[in-house]
Each structure stands twice: as C-alpha cells, then as structure tokens.
Amino acid sequence: MKRIWDVPSDVRTVHLCACSLEHAAQIGAALDETGIVWWVKPPSAGLLSFLQREAQMFVDRARLEEATAIARRVLTPGDAA
C-alpha cells in the first residue's frame, strides 16, 4: 500500500473512496497501470478503531474522473459502465 509520503510534493490529492484493504490493493494496481498517483489511509487501529473500518483512498486531483471510473470497475465488476 502506498502512503501519503509516497506522493510527490507537487501533486494534490483528493478522496476517491472508502473500501476494504483488498479492494484498495486492486484499485491501486489498476491506478498504477495508468500512472495515476494514489495513496491509502488504512483503517484506524487501537482505541478508536470502531470509528473507521475501511481504508480511505486518495488520488491525484487532476485525474479524479479517470480514477473514479477505475474504482467503479473494481468495486462493481458486473457493471458495464
């Protein structure tokens, strides 16, 4: 999983989706294939873990539309859109 420190300093990221770590890995692999910068904030651990149970994915703001289409394909594989 890529983390915030893996993002180049000139790239601004925005929230893409909340998903399982497994889906985040699949989406991340597809984003890598297209050269889209991304990172994941994993679920919280410890005392406040009940507040956040999904990974939060962030992508290059300039390529959000393309990244959204990729995430939809991974999260809804039966959907033709």
OpenMM code with the backbone's topology and positions (N, CA, C; nanometers):
from openmm import Vec3, app, unit

residues = "MET LYS ARG ILE TRP ASP VAL PRO SER ASP VAL ARG THR VAL HIS LEU CYS ALA CYS SER LEU GLU HIS ALA ALA GLN ILE GLY ALA ALA LEU ASP GLU THR GLY ILE VAL TRP TRP VAL LYS PRO PRO SER ALA GLY LEU LEU SER PHE LEU GLN ARG GLU ALA GLN MET PHE VAL ASP ARG ALA ARG LEU GLU GLU ALA THR ALA ILE ALA ARG ARG VAL LEU THR PRO GLY ASP ALA ALA".split()
positions = [
    Vec3(0.0827, -0.1180, 0.0000),
    Vec3(0.0000, 0.0000, 0.0000),
    Vec3(0.0876, 0.1249, 0.0000),
    Vec3(0.0489, 0.2186, -0.0806),
    Vec3(0.1192, 0.3460, -0.0826),
    Vec3(0.0624, 0.4355, 0.0266),
    Vec3(0.1494, 0.5181, 0.0818),
    Vec3(0.1093, 0.6108, 0.1892),
    Vec3(0.1344, 0.7540, 0.1441),
    Vec3(0.0912, 0.8487, 0.2225),
    Vec3(0.0982, 0.9902, 0.1864),
    Vec3(0.2408, 1.0326, 0.1509),
    Vec3(0.3396, 0.9773, 0.2187),
    Vec3(0.4772, 1.0181, 0.1917),
    Vec3(0.5281, 0.9664, 0.0571),
    Vec3(0.4525, 0.8799, -0.0092),
    Vec3(0.4892, 0.8319, -0.1428),
    Vec3(0.4426, 0.9267, -0.2535),
    Vec3(0.3639, 1.0270, -0.2184),
    Vec3(0.3084, 1.1200, -0.3165),
    Vec3(0.4086, 1.2330, -0.3418),
    Vec3(0.4384, 1.2612, -0.4694),
    Vec3(0.5286, 1.3734, -0.4992),
    Vec3(0.4725, 1.5044, -0.4424),
    Vec3(0.5594, 1.5935, -0.3997),
    Vec3(0.5155, 1.7164, -0.3320),
    Vec3(0.4346, 1.8095, -0.4218),
    Vec3(0.4463, 1.7963, -0.5527),
    Vec3(0.3719, 1.8844, -0.6425),
    Vec3(0.2338, 1.8305, -0.6795),
    Vec3(0.1966, 1.7134, -0.6291),
    Vec3(0.0670, 1.6519, -0.6606),
    Vec3(-0.0296, 1.6764, -0.5455),
    Vec3(-0.1487, 1.7236, -0.5779),
    Vec3(-0.2545, 1.7428, -0.4781),
    Vec3(-0.3532, 1.6283, -0.4922),
    Vec3(-0.3871, 1.5662, -0.3805),
    Vec3(-0.4763, 1.4513, -0.3850),
    Vec3(-0.6117, 1.4840, -0.3234),
    Vec3(-0.7124, 1.4064, -0.3674),
    Vec3(-0.8480, 1.4172, -0.3150),
    Vec3(-0.8988, 1.2774, -0.2827),
    Vec3(-1.0018, 1.2714, -0.1991),
    Vec3(-1.0592, 1.1443, -0.1591),
    Vec3(-1.1265, 1.0759, -0.2780),
    Vec3(-1.0957, 0.9500, -0.2996),
    Vec3(-1.1577, 0.8711, -0.4056),
    Vec3(-1.2705, 0.7857, -0.3505),
    Vec3(-1.2411, 0.7064, -0.2481),
    Vec3(-1.3434, 0.6170, -0.1945),
    Vec3(-1.2979, 0.5570, -0.0618),
    Vec3(-1.3929, 0.4937, 0.0051),
    Vec3(-1.3655, 0.4132, 0.1233),
    Vec3(-1.3944, 0.2691, 0.0829),
    Vec3(-1.3015, 0.1795, 0.1126),
    Vec3(-1.3187, 0.0402, 0.0709),
    Vec3(-1.2333, -0.0502, 0.1587),
    Vec3(-1.2453, -0.1795, 0.1369),
    Vec3(-1.1629, -0.2753, 0.2107),
    Vec3(-1.0179, -0.2634, 0.1640),
    Vec3(-0.9271, -0.3127, 0.2451),
    Vec3(-0.7863, -0.3121, 0.2049),
    Vec3(-0.7640, -0.3950, 0.0789),
    Vec3(-0.8407, -0.5030, 0.0640),
    Vec3(-0.8276, -0.5874, -0.0548),
    Vec3(-0.8682, -0.5103, -0.1804),
    Vec3(-0.9804, -0.4396, -0.1727),
    Vec3(-1.0229, -0.3587, -0.2867),
    Vec3(-0.9243, -0.2450, -0.3118),
    Vec3(-0.8714, -0.1864, -0.2053),
    Vec3(-0.7736, -0.0789, -0.2217),
    Vec3(-0.6515, -0.1284, -0.2983),
    Vec3(-0.6074, -0.2501, -0.2692),
    Vec3(-0.4931, -0.3062, -0.3406),
    Vec3(-0.5263, -0.3278, -0.4886),
    Vec3(-0.6467, -0.3764, -0.5168),
    Vec3(-0.6877, -0.3979, -0.6562),
    Vec3(-0.6993, -0.2654, -0.7308),
    Vec3(-0.7620, -0.1671, -0.6680),
    Vec3(-0.7758, -0.0359, -0.7310),
    Vec3(-0.6378, 0.0257, -0.7505),
    Vec3(-0.5534, 0.0145, -0.6501),
    Vec3(-0.4181, 0.0689, -0.6592),
    Vec3(-0.3384, 0.0092, -0.7738),
    Vec3(-0.3507, -0.1208, -0.7946),
    Vec3(-0.2804, -0.1853, -0.9062),
    Vec3(-0.3288, -0.1292, -1.0400),
    Vec3(-0.4597, -0.1093, -1.0518),
    Vec3(-0.5152, -0.0533, -1.1758),
    Vec3(-0.4728, 0.0923, -1.1940),
    Vec3(-0.4666, 0.1682, -1.0844),
    Vec3(-0.4213, 0.3070, -1.0932),
    Vec3(-0.2748, 0.3134, -1.1344),
    Vec3(-0.1933, 0.2217, -1.0809),
    Vec3(-0.0520, 0.2154, -1.1201),
    Vec3(-0.0361, 0.1914, -1.2695),
    Vec3(-0.1208, 0.1035, -1.3246),
    Vec3(-0.1135, 0.0728, -1.4678),
    Vec3(-0.1370, 0.1960, -1.5544),
    Vec3(-0.2175, 0.2893, -1.5049),
    Vec3(-0.2483, 0.4096, -1.5825),
    Vec3(-0.1635, 0.5290, -1.5397),
    Vec3(-0.0777, 0.5106, -1.4410),
    Vec3(0.0117, 0.6173, -1.3978),
    Vec3(-0.0524, 0.7218, -1.3092),
    Vec3(-0.1640, 0.6866, -1.2453),
    Vec3(-0.2312, 0.7812, -1.1554),
    Vec3(-0.1696, 0.7706, -1.0161),
    Vec3(-0.1318, 0.8852, -0.9602),
    Vec3(-0.0755, 0.8901, -0.8249),
    Vec3(-0.1872, 0.8628, -0.7249),
    Vec3(-0.1589, 0.7784, -0.6256),
    Vec3(-0.2589, 0.7435, -0.5249),
    Vec3(-0.1903, 0.7094, -0.3943),
    Vec3(-0.2706, 0.7080, -0.2875),
    Vec3(-0.2243, 0.6599, -0.1572),
    Vec3(-0.3443, 0.6163, -0.0751),
    Vec3(-0.3173, 0.5414, 0.0314),
    Vec3(-0.4230, 0.4854, 0.1153),
    Vec3(-0.3979, 0.5197, 0.2618),
    Vec3(-0.5035, 0.5617, 0.3280),
    Vec3(-0.5009, 0.5740, 0.4745),
    Vec3(-0.5704, 0.4492, 0.5261),
    Vec3(-0.4957, 0.3579, 0.5875),
    Vec3(-0.5559, 0.2336, 0.6350),
    Vec3(-0.6526, 0.2575, 0.7505),
    Vec3(-0.7351, 0.1577, 0.7795),
    Vec3(-0.8289, 0.1710, 0.8922),
    Vec3(-0.7541, 0.2024, 1.0216),
    Vec3(-0.8206, 0.2749, 1.1088),
    Vec3(-0.7614, 0.3094, 1.2383),
    Vec3(-0.7362, 0.1838, 1.3202),
    Vec3(-0.6362, 0.1916, 1.4037),
    Vec3(-0.6056, 0.0809, 1.4935),
    Vec3(-0.6136, 0.1322, 1.6370),
    Vec3(-0.6302, 0.0421, 1.7275),
    Vec3(-0.6287, 0.0798, 1.8682),
    Vec3(-0.7635, 0.1228, 1.9212),
    Vec3(-0.7596, 0.2146, 2.0144),
    Vec3(-0.8775, 0.2548, 2.0904),
    Vec3(-0.9929, 0.3036, 2.0027),
    Vec3(-0.9651, 0.3791, 1.8973),
    Vec3(-1.0711, 0.4370, 1.8159),
    Vec3(-1.0999, 0.3560, 1.6889),
    Vec3(-1.0603, 0.2317, 1.6856),
    Vec3(-1.0763, 0.1514, 1.5646),
    Vec3(-1.2215, 0.1337, 1.5232),
    Vec3(-1.3143, 0.1460, 1.6150),
    Vec3(-1.4557, 0.1311, 1.5796),
    Vec3(-1.5058, 0.2485, 1.4955),
    Vec3(-1.4343, 0.3591, 1.4915),
    Vec3(-1.4777, 0.4762, 1.4159),
    Vec3(-1.4522, 0.4640, 1.2660),
    Vec3(-1.3497, 0.3925, 1.2308),
    Vec3(-1.3126, 0.3830, 1.0900),
    Vec3(-1.2749, 0.2390, 1.0583),
    Vec3(-1.3562, 0.1731, 0.9778),
    Vec3(-1.3336, 0.0322, 0.9485),
    Vec3(-1.2878, 0.0080, 0.8054),
    Vec3(-1.2830, 0.1120, 0.7233),
    Vec3(-1.2432, 0.0955, 0.5844),
    Vec3(-1.1198, 0.1783, 0.5546),
    Vec3(-1.0476, 0.1356, 0.4519),
    Vec3(-0.9340, 0.2129, 0.4027),
    Vec3(-0.9877, 0.3323, 0.3248),
    Vec3(-0.9209, 0.4448, 0.3359),
    Vec3(-0.9585, 0.5655, 0.2624),
    Vec3(-0.8572, 0.5846, 0.1503),
    Vec3(-0.9052, 0.5896, 0.0262),
    Vec3(-0.8158, 0.6053, -0.0891),
    Vec3(-0.8179, 0.7491, -0.1385),
    Vec3(-0.7011, 0.7975, -0.1752),
    Vec3(-0.6841, 0.9321, -0.2278),
    Vec3(-0.6083, 0.9233, -0.3598),
    Vec3(-0.6440, 1.0115, -0.4541),
    Vec3(-0.5810, 1.0101, -0.5865),
    Vec3(-0.5478, 1.1524, -0.6307),
    Vec3(-0.4664, 1.1606, -0.7344),
    Vec3(-0.4307, 1.2879, -0.7956),
    Vec3(-0.5574, 1.3628, -0.8353),
    Vec3(-0.5733, 1.4818, -0.7835),
    Vec3(-0.6933, 1.5616, -0.8090),
    Vec3(-0.7158, 1.5840, -0.9589),
    Vec3(-0.6097, 1.5988, -1.0346),
    Vec3(-0.6207, 1.6263, -1.1778),
    Vec3(-0.6746, 1.5061, -1.2566),
    Vec3(-0.6699, 1.3870, -1.1968),
    Vec3(-0.7147, 1.2666, -1.2675),
    Vec3(-0.8270, 1.1944, -1.1933),
    Vec3(-0.9029, 1.2704, -1.1145),
    Vec3(-1.0098, 1.2121, -1.0328),
    Vec3(-1.1144, 1.1404, -1.1174),
    Vec3(-1.1563, 1.1978, -1.2266),
    Vec3(-1.2603, 1.1361, -1.3087),
    Vec3(-1.2164, 0.9991, -1.3605),
    Vec3(-1.0952, 0.9901, -1.4089),
    Vec3(-1.0415, 0.8628, -1.4587),
    Vec3(-1.0274, 0.7619, -1.3443),
    Vec3(-0.9804, 0.8084, -1.2294),
    Vec3(-0.9646, 0.7205, -1.1137),
    Vec3(-1.0992, 0.6694, -1.0638),
    Vec3(-1.2016, 0.7542, -1.0682),
    Vec3(-1.3354, 0.7136, -1.0266),
    Vec3(-1.3873, 0.6011, -1.1152),
    Vec3(-1.3648, 0.6114, -1.2446),
    Vec3(-1.4081, 0.5060, -1.3366),
    Vec3(-1.3363, 0.3748, -1.3066),
    Vec3(-1.2084, 0.3819, -1.2750),
    Vec3(-1.1318, 0.2615, -1.2405),
    Vec3(-1.1861, 0.1995, -1.1122),
    Vec3(-1.2101, 0.2810, -1.0111),
    Vec3(-1.2627, 0.2295, -0.8839),
    Vec3(-1.3986, 0.1644, -0.9043),
    Vec3(-1.4832, 0.2245, -0.9849),
    Vec3(-1.6153, 0.1647, -1.0116),
    Vec3(-1.6017, 0.0281, -1.0774),
    Vec3(-1.5092, 0.0156, -1.1713),
    Vec3(-1.4900, -0.1142, -1.2383),
    Vec3(-1.4465, -0.2212, -1.1391),
    Vec3(-1.3612, -0.1848, -1.0454),
    Vec3(-1.3137, -0.2817, -0.9459),
    Vec3(-1.4231, -0.3154, -0.8451),
    Vec3(-1.4945, -0.2141, -0.7990),
    Vec3(-1.5948, -0.2343, -0.6937),
    Vec3(-1.7251, -0.2934, -0.7447),
    Vec3(-1.7557, -0.2756, -0.8734),
    Vec3(-1.8769, -0.3325, -0.9320),
    Vec3(-1.8411, -0.4027, -1.0621),
    Vec3(-1.7718, -0.5176, -1.0535),
    Vec3(-1.7212, -0.5849, -1.1733),
    Vec3(-1.8301, -0.6297, -1.2722),
    Vec3(-1.9527, -0.6505, -1.2273),
    Vec3(-2.0592, -0.6934, -1.3172),
    Vec3(-2.1217, -0.5787, -1.3936),
    Vec3(-2.0866, -0.4561, -1.3544),
    Vec3(-2.1441, -0.3366, -1.4163),
    Vec3(-2.0675, -0.3033, -1.5440),
    Vec3(-2.1383, -0.2793, -1.6522),
    Vec3(-2.0745, -0.2492, -1.7811),
    Vec3(-2.0272, -0.1051, -1.7897),
    Vec3(-2.0674, -0.0197, -1.6968),
    Vec3(-2.0270, 0.1216, -1.7009),
    Vec3(-1.8835, 0.1288, -1.6652),
] * unit.nanometer
topology = app.Topology()
chain = topology.addChain("A")
for resn in residues:
    res = topology.addResidue(resn, chain)
    for name in ("N", "CA", "C"):
        topology.addAtom(name, app.Element.getBySymbol(name[0]), res)
